[in-house]
Amino acid sequence: MNIKNKTVWITGASSGIGKALATEFSQQGAKVILSARNEQKLLEVKASCLNPDKVKILRLDLTDFDTFKLKVNEALGLFDGIDILVNNGGISQRSLTVETQLSVDQQIFDVNYFGTIALTKALLPHFMTKKSGQFVVISSILGKIGTPLRTAYAGSKHALHGFFDSLRAEVFNDNIAVTIICPGYVNTNVSKNALTADGSKYNIDDQGNANGMPPNIFAKKAIKYITKQKQEVVIAGFKETAAIYLKRFYPKLLANIIRKVNVT
Ligand SMILES: NC(=O)c1ccc[n+]([C@@H]2O[C@H](COP(=O)([O-])OP(=O)(O)OC[C@H]3O[C@@H](n4cnc5c(N)ncnc54)[C@H](OP(=O)(O)O)[C@@H]3O)[C@@H](O)[C@H]2O)c1
């Protein structure tokens, strides 16, 4: 698939991975719609794109599910429909289960899972009518394994796999593709923005993220897989990728390792 002149709608486009994807899609000639809550940051991302005239901003809060039908209609009118929705917006977690307020688990699920599936469901009729389209989901290594301090986050990402694997089977005959991407550590603000037990921001740039893959490198790799309409891919370093294979073939060994690893 050639990305040139395709219309790509990206959530979580104000920062990190979403911002890098927007810049890279624009560089490759796509028309891009940027969504997130922070409009000022979206304007800065737009200005940094190679073709700002082919970039539009659509402010969206992933927890405002009731607005999605309207937002989809607005998005469809910005260019000439939508070809690819990149479900990227999300929040992480840094807290022990025993201390975490249920409202925090719910907030993480509202953004990562319900926001993502609600937006997908609002756009789905458009893809079904035109018999084409692609849903991209930015999951995580934590969509495949679990580690301490991430119960809600890992739960929300695992849930995305269940939803989108099922959806892929349902819409195959409508010529709609589903691509799930599982990043390892990427150098973004994800840990700073992560929620702690009481819902306040963690505000620390974890070493794993600080030493993670540069977002622009991640974006280039991700777009390569998106254009090939891959079903599921892992974009991560050796250790994180190995963990997924251990989980599949030696789950007990991985469990032993995970409980001893000093996860921050
Ligand atoms: N960085 C990593 O190491 C890593 C690893 C695995 C998976 N991921 C996943 O990658 C995705 C992007 O994260 P990132 O690393 O780029 O982190 P980030 O820099 O913190 O960016 C998160 C993005 O999500 C948006 N967002 C958060 N809450 C939102 C809400 N209620 N409504 C709409 N947008 C919201 C933020 O925009 P506003 O605040 O402007 O709304 C921001 O654009 C996430 O799904 C994350 O789980 C990241």
The ligand as a Gaussian input file, in Angstrom:
#p B3LYP/6-31G(d) Opt

LIG

0 1
 N        6.525000       4.926000      25.220000
 C        6.521000       3.633000      25.456000
 O        7.517000       3.076000      25.955000
 C        5.325000       2.813000      25.112000
 C        5.461000       1.422000      25.171000
 C        4.366000       0.638000      24.852000
 C        3.175000       1.226000      24.471000
 N        3.070000       2.590000      24.432000
 C        1.779000       3.149000      24.032000
 O        1.976000       4.142000      23.060000
 C        0.875000       5.056000      23.086000
 C        1.426000       6.483000      23.037000
 O        2.132000       6.744000      24.236000
 P        3.457000       7.635000      24.301000
 O        4.541000       6.747000      24.702000
 O        3.586000       8.467000      23.084000
 O        3.112000       8.528000      25.588000
 P        2.824000      10.099000      25.761000
 O        3.971000      10.879000      25.261000
 O        2.415000      10.259000      27.182000
 O        1.575000      10.359000      24.803000
 C        0.297000       9.929000      25.150000
 C       -0.707000      10.553000      24.199000
 O       -2.023000      10.104000      24.575000
 C       -2.879000      11.236000      24.669000
 N       -3.928000      11.059000      25.666000
 C       -3.812000      10.722000      26.974000
 N       -5.014000      10.756000      27.575000
 C       -5.916000      11.125000      26.615000
 C       -7.310000      11.343000      26.610000
 N       -8.072000      11.219000      27.719000
 N       -7.907000      11.719000      25.452000
 C       -7.170000      11.874000      24.320000
 N       -5.854000      11.678000      24.267000
 C       -5.226000      11.307000      25.404000
 C       -1.966000      12.403000      25.069000
 O       -2.520000      13.635000      24.588000
 P       -3.210000      14.779000      25.500000
 O       -2.590000      14.715000      26.865000
 O       -2.929000      16.035000      24.734000
 O       -4.655000      14.424000      25.487000
 C       -0.711000      12.078000      24.283000
 O       -0.793000      12.611000      22.978000
 C        0.086000       4.718000      24.342000
 O       -1.059000       3.973000      23.991000
 C        1.038000       3.862000      25.151000
 O        0.356000       2.958000      25.991000
 C        4.113000       3.377000      24.745000

